Amino acid sequence: MTAPRKPDLTPYLGQRVRVIVDRPLGSVHPRHPDLTYPVNYGELPGTTSGDGHPIDAYLVGWDVPLREAEGTVAAIVIRPGDHEDKLIVVPTGAACTAEQLRAAVHFQERHFAGSRLIPGTLGA
């Protein structure tokens, strides 16, 4: 069985979404114990990404561990050669620059060659 095709996530830009957190801020990556999450990370229920699981999202702008959150999609992280891209979700009404978003997800995205950010229209 083949994995679903990698979906185009651009329609999510600027949209309000709900994220169920499976890796709260401060938690350790389940397969890489040297990687601690400086942001909350989870998935959008009812969606499917290229790996057959729900679409993943970084939650940037919350400074406490969460179980779930609602926010607005501020950017997409494109991972060339990978089965899935990632969303970056911020609190609705928050203004973040592309550089702030890039810095927030660098802890993980630095491990993916060619990873790039498609910012939405939020912030400067």
Secondary structure in CASP SS format (residue, H / E / C, confidence):
PFRMAT SS
TARGET T0000
AUTHOR 0000-0000-0000
METHOD secondary structure of the structure
MODEL  1
M C 1.00
T C 1.00
A C 1.00
P C 1.00
R C 1.00
K C 1.00
P C 1.00
D C 1.00
L C 1.00
T H 1.00
P H 1.00
Y H 1.00
L C 1.00
G C 1.00
Q C 1.00
R E 1.00
V E 1.00
R E 1.00
V E 1.00
I E 1.00
V E 1.00
D E 1.00
R E 1.00
P C 1.00
L C 1.00
G C 1.00
S C 1.00
V E 1.00
H C 1.00
P C 1.00
R C 1.00
H C 1.00
P C 1.00
D C 1.00
L C 1.00
T E 1.00
Y C 1.00
P C 1.00
V C 1.00
N E 1.00
Y E 1.00
G E 1.00
E E 1.00
L C 1.00
P C 1.00
G C 1.00
T C 1.00
T C 1.00
S C 1.00
G C 1.00
D C 1.00
G C 1.00
H C 1.00
P C 1.00
I C 1.00
D E 1.00
A E 1.00
Y E 1.00
L E 1.00
V C 1.00
G C 1.00
W C 1.00
D C 1.00
V C 1.00
P C 1.00
L C 1.00
R C 1.00
E E 1.00
A E 1.00
E E 1.00
G E 1.00
T E 1.00
V E 1.00
A E 1.00
A E 1.00
I E 1.00
V E 1.00
I E 1.00
R C 1.00
P C 1.00
G C 1.00
D C 1.00
H C 1.00
E C 1.00
D C 1.00
K E 1.00
L E 1.00
I E 1.00
V E 1.00
V E 1.00
P C 1.00
T C 1.00
G C 1.00
A C 1.00
A C 1.00
C C 1.00
T C 1.00
A H 1.00
E H 1.00
Q H 1.00
L H 1.00
R H 1.00
A H 1.00
A H 1.00
V H 1.00
H H 1.00
F H 1.00
Q H 1.00
E H 1.00
R C 1.00
H C 1.00
F C 1.00
A C 1.00
G C 1.00
S C 1.00
R E 1.00
L E 1.00
I E 1.00
P E 1.00
G C 1.00
T C 1.00
L C 1.00
G C 1.00
A C 1.00
END
